Amino acid sequence: MVDIGKAIRMAVRTGKVILGSKRTIQLIKQGKAKLAIIASNCPDQIKNDLEYYCKLSNIPIYVYDGTSWDLGAVCGKPFMVAVMAIIEPGDSEILKLTKGESHGVE
């Protein structure tokens, strides 16, 4: 089992991640993201857009159990992060979340 908090911190530190809904959706439309992570309290409109474009681009979504404040804190940022995209995982094992586990939005 992958520790999601640790995996996100490692991806932020060693990989390439994008924070924020506008840039994340843009990258998903282009098919450049490998995984989308969404906070549990993400606004419905953003969540619906993200689900739609992820389904079109065949990019998995992981719903983070915490709030956007929690996700921001895990990323080491002093602000809310409702949505983030993993471009390159770096040394983290975050992409293992997409293999065989169904934590994503159906």
C-alpha positions as CSV (number, residue, x, y, z in Angstrom):
1,M,0.0,0.0,0.0
2,V,1.4,3.4,-1.0
3,D,1.4,6.2,1.6
4,I,-0.3,8.9,-0.4
5,G,1.0,11.8,1.7
6,K,4.5,10.6,1.4
7,A,4.2,9.8,-2.3
8,I,2.8,13.3,-3.0
9,R,5.6,15.0,-1.0
10,M,8.2,13.0,-2.9
11,A,6.6,13.8,-6.3
12,V,6.5,17.5,-5.5
13,R,10.2,17.4,-4.4
14,T,11.7,15.2,-7.1
15,G,9.3,15.1,-10.0
16,K,7.2,17.5,-11.9
17,V,3.8,18.5,-10.7
18,I,1.3,21.2,-11.6
19,L,-0.9,22.8,-8.9
20,G,-4.3,24.4,-9.8
21,S,-7.3,23.5,-11.7
22,K,-6.9,25.6,-14.8
23,R,-3.3,24.4,-15.6
24,T,-4.2,20.8,-14.7
25,I,-7.2,20.7,-17.0
26,Q,-5.1,22.3,-19.7
27,L,-2.4,19.6,-19.4
28,I,-5.1,16.8,-19.2
29,K,-6.6,18.1,-22.5
30,Q,-3.1,17.9,-24.0
31,G,-2.6,14.4,-22.6
32,K,0.6,15.4,-20.8
33,A,-0.5,14.4,-17.3
34,K,0.0,10.9,-15.9
35,L,-2.3,11.3,-12.9
36,A,-4.8,13.9,-11.6
37,I,-5.2,14.3,-7.8
38,I,-8.3,16.0,-6.6
39,A,-9.1,17.1,-3.0
40,S,-12.3,15.7,-1.4
41,N,-13.9,19.2,-1.2
42,C,-13.1,20.3,-4.7
43,P,-15.9,22.4,-6.2
44,D,-18.4,20.4,-8.3
45,Q,-17.9,22.4,-11.5
46,I,-14.1,21.8,-11.4
47,K,-14.6,18.2,-10.5
48,N,-17.0,17.6,-13.3
49,D,-14.7,19.2,-15.9
50,L,-11.8,17.2,-14.6
51,E,-13.7,13.9,-14.7
52,Y,-14.8,14.7,-18.3
53,Y,-11.4,15.5,-19.7
54,C,-9.7,12.7,-17.8
55,K,-12.1,10.2,-19.3
56,L,-11.5,11.6,-22.8
57,S,-7.7,11.5,-22.3
58,N,-7.7,8.2,-20.4
59,I,-5.9,9.7,-17.4
60,P,-6.6,8.3,-14.0
61,I,-8.0,10.4,-11.1
62,Y,-7.2,9.9,-7.5
63,V,-9.5,11.5,-4.9
64,Y,-7.4,12.7,-1.9
65,D,-9.2,12.0,1.4
66,G,-8.3,15.4,2.9
67,T,-9.5,18.9,2.1
68,S,-7.8,21.3,-0.3
69,W,-6.0,22.8,2.7
70,D,-4.7,19.4,3.6
71,L,-3.6,18.7,0.0
72,G,-1.8,22.1,0.0
73,A,0.0,21.2,3.2
74,V,1.1,17.8,1.9
75,C,2.5,19.6,-1.1
76,G,4.4,22.0,1.2
77,K,2.4,25.0,0.2
78,P,0.8,27.6,2.4
79,F,-2.3,27.8,0.3
80,M,-5.2,25.5,-0.8
81,V,-4.7,23.0,-3.6
82,A,-8.0,21.6,-4.9
83,V,-6.4,19.9,-8.0
84,M,-2.9,18.8,-9.0
85,A,-1.5,16.9,-11.9
86,I,1.5,14.6,-11.9
87,I,3.6,15.1,-15.0
88,E,6.7,13.2,-13.9
89,P,6.6,11.2,-10.6
90,G,10.3,11.6,-9.8
91,D,11.4,9.2,-7.1
92,S,7.8,8.7,-5.8
93,E,5.7,5.7,-6.2
94,I,2.6,7.7,-6.7
95,L,1.7,6.1,-10.1
96,K,1.2,2.8,-8.2
97,L,-2.1,4.3,-7.0
98,T,-3.5,3.8,-10.5
99,K,-2.5,0.2,-10.7
100,G,-5.2,-2.1,-9.4
101,E,-6.6,0.3,-6.8
102,S,-10.0,2.0,-7.5
103,H,-9.7,5.1,-5.3
104,G,-10.5,7.3,-8.3
105,V,-13.8,8.7,-9.4
106,E,-16.0,6.3,-11.3
